[in-house]
């Protein structure tokens, strides 16, 4: 696998932990779906008590690599099934 840049690879490798990550999957039309995810806490950490609601995970579908600008859907399209890691995207 040739990564478009080290930023994309590093964030792909960080998936499932607190901070930014890249997730790769397939949408309902079986097309590649790349998600930029941010987790406020690690999955097994206790959530902070607040008087207001907080988002612990935010998912945003992206087309272009945020670090180098390449079209990530085109770059990784043929590798989608091998890059997919079930259970990392919050539904």
Residue frames relative to the residue before (quaternion, step in Angstrom):
aa qw qx qy qz dx dy dz
X 1.0000 0.0000 0.0000 0.0000 0.00 0.00 0.00
X 0.1643 -0.7577 0.6249 0.0920 3.54 -0.88 0.97
X 0.2981 -0.7698 0.5443 0.1492 3.58 -0.59 1.17
X 0.5472 -0.6148 0.4434 0.3550 3.59 -1.08 0.62
X 0.7774 -0.1412 0.0989 0.6049 3.60 1.12 -0.67
X 0.6452 -0.5365 0.3783 0.3908 3.58 -1.25 0.30
X 0.5857 0.5797 -0.3739 0.4256 3.61 1.10 -0.56
X 0.6589 0.4947 -0.3041 0.4781 3.57 0.95 -0.88
X 0.6729 0.4979 -0.2986 0.4585 3.59 0.85 -0.96
X 0.6599 0.5150 -0.3176 0.4455 3.60 0.86 -0.92
X 0.7016 0.4485 -0.2724 0.4821 3.59 0.96 -0.81
X 0.5702 0.5432 -0.3767 0.4878 3.60 1.18 -0.44
X 0.6785 0.5016 -0.2846 0.4551 3.58 0.95 -0.89
X 0.6814 0.5055 -0.2801 0.4492 3.64 1.14 -0.56
X 0.4053 0.7446 -0.4671 0.2512 3.61 1.20 -0.16
X 0.7591 0.3614 -0.2934 0.4552 3.53 -1.05 0.89
X 0.7068 0.3843 -0.2559 0.5360 3.57 1.29 -0.07
X 0.6950 -0.4599 0.3509 0.4270 3.57 -1.33 0.22
X 0.6830 0.4507 -0.3630 0.4457 3.57 -1.02 0.86
X 0.7084 -0.4335 0.3383 0.4425 3.56 -1.28 -0.36
X 0.0542 0.7857 -0.6147 0.0436 3.56 -1.16 0.65
X 0.3295 -0.6938 0.6008 0.2216 3.53 -1.36 0.32
X 0.0970 -0.7648 0.6359 0.0372 3.54 -1.02 0.95
X 0.1399 -0.7745 0.6122 0.0754 3.57 -1.07 0.77
X 0.1556 0.7808 -0.5922 0.1242 3.55 -0.93 0.91
X 0.4822 -0.6208 0.5209 0.3328 3.53 -1.33 -0.38
X 0.3789 -0.7214 0.5291 0.2367 3.57 -0.98 0.82
X 0.7513 -0.4066 0.2701 0.4442 3.60 -1.28 -0.09
X 0.6782 0.4448 -0.2868 0.5098 3.60 1.25 -0.31
X 0.4962 -0.6869 0.3864 0.3643 3.57 1.37 0.26
X 0.4534 0.6336 -0.4762 0.4077 3.57 1.16 0.72
X 0.6163 -0.5524 0.4015 0.3922 3.55 -1.16 0.56
X 0.0835 -0.7638 0.6396 0.0249 3.53 -1.11 0.81
X 0.0757 -0.7936 0.6036 0.0093 3.57 -0.60 1.16
X 0.1116 -0.8124 0.5724 -0.0025 3.52 -0.78 1.12
X 0.2385 -0.7031 0.6512 0.1570 3.53 -1.06 0.88
X 0.0729 -0.8201 0.5674 -0.0137 3.57 -0.54 1.19
X 0.0855 -0.7531 0.6474 0.0802 3.54 -1.19 0.65
X 0.1095 -0.7741 0.6221 0.0434 3.57 -0.88 1.02
X 0.3763 -0.7425 0.5158 0.2025 3.56 -0.80 1.05
X 0.7864 0.1273 -0.0535 0.6020 3.58 1.17 -0.60
X 0.5578 -0.5563 0.4774 0.3893 3.57 -1.24 0.35
X 0.6669 -0.5644 0.3097 0.3751 3.60 -1.06 0.72
X 0.7723 0.3579 -0.1983 0.4859 3.63 0.94 -0.73
X 0.4685 0.6697 -0.4483 0.3621 3.60 1.27 0.13
X 0.5118 -0.6103 0.5035 0.3349 3.53 -1.20 0.54
X 0.4498 -0.6897 0.4959 0.2759 3.57 -0.95 0.88
X 0.5035 -0.6486 0.4683 0.3263 3.60 -1.00 0.72
X 0.4168 -0.6779 0.5427 0.2685 3.56 -1.13 0.64
X 0.0605 0.7937 -0.5999 0.0809 3.56 -0.76 1.07
X 0.5089 -0.6283 0.4946 0.3189 3.56 -1.30 0.31
X 0.7362 0.3138 -0.1870 0.5697 3.58 1.29 -0.04
X 0.5631 -0.6075 0.4263 0.3634 3.61 -1.12 0.51
X 0.1119 -0.7754 0.6176 0.0695 3.56 -1.14 0.67
X 0.3933 -0.6763 0.5649 0.2624 3.53 -1.18 0.58
X 0.2290 -0.7942 0.5482 0.1274 3.57 -0.64 1.07
X 0.7764 0.1321 -0.0853 0.6103 3.59 1.24 -0.44
X 0.0449 -0.7712 0.6349 0.0112 3.55 -1.01 0.90
X 0.0983 -0.7884 0.6068 0.0222 3.57 -0.85 1.07
X 0.0029 -0.7786 0.6271 -0.0236 3.59 -0.94 0.94
X 0.3525 -0.7248 0.5504 0.2180 3.56 -0.75 1.04
X 0.0895 -0.7995 0.5935 0.0216 3.57 -0.94 0.92
X 0.3159 -0.7180 0.5847 0.2069 3.56 -1.28 0.39
X 0.7794 0.2881 -0.1348 0.5397 3.57 0.98 -0.89
X 0.5500 -0.5967 0.4701 0.3471 3.57 -1.14 0.67
X 0.4215 -0.7278 0.4804 0.2488 3.63 -0.74 0.99
X 0.6979 0.4870 -0.2668 0.4523 3.60 1.18 -0.45
X 0.8215 0.1795 -0.1042 0.5311 3.63 0.89 -0.79
X 0.5031 -0.7034 0.3876 0.3191 3.60 1.25 -0.19
X 0.4602 0.6833 -0.4605 0.3306 3.60 1.22 -0.04
X 0.5263 -0.5838 0.5003 0.3632 3.55 -1.25 0.46
X 0.2732 -0.8143 0.4951 0.1309 3.57 -0.14 1.33
X 0.6072 0.5505 -0.3672 0.4398 3.62 1.06 -0.62
X 0.6684 0.4685 -0.2956 0.4964 3.59 1.00 -0.78
X 0.6665 0.5338 -0.3035 0.4228 3.58 0.90 -0.96
X 0.8095 0.2797 -0.1131 0.5037 3.60 0.88 -0.97
X 0.3426 0.7980 -0.4537 0.2003 3.59 1.29 -0.06
X 0.7362 0.4188 -0.2525 0.4678 3.59 0.79 -0.92
X 0.6857 0.4637 -0.2785 0.4871 3.60 1.28 -0.20
X 0.3318 0.8008 -0.4648 0.1805 3.59 1.30 -0.07
X 0.7037 0.4688 -0.2969 0.4437 3.62 0.75 -0.93
X 0.6872 0.4640 -0.3011 0.4709 3.62 1.02 -0.63
X 0.6788 0.4718 -0.2880 0.4834 3.61 1.20 -0.45
X 0.5299 0.6543 -0.3937 0.3691 3.58 1.27 -0.33
X 0.0266 -0.7781 0.6273 -0.0180 3.56 -0.95 0.99
X 0.2926 -0.7929 0.5062 0.1716 3.59 -0.09 1.28
X 0.7542 0.4161 -0.2893 0.4175 3.53 -1.16 0.60
X 0.6271 0.5515 -0.3497 0.4248 3.61 1.19 -0.23
X 0.6659 0.4516 -0.3074 0.5081 3.59 1.14 -0.54
X 0.3566 -0.7258 0.5540 0.1979 3.55 -0.97 0.92
X 0.1688 -0.8018 0.5686 0.0732 3.59 -0.73 1.06
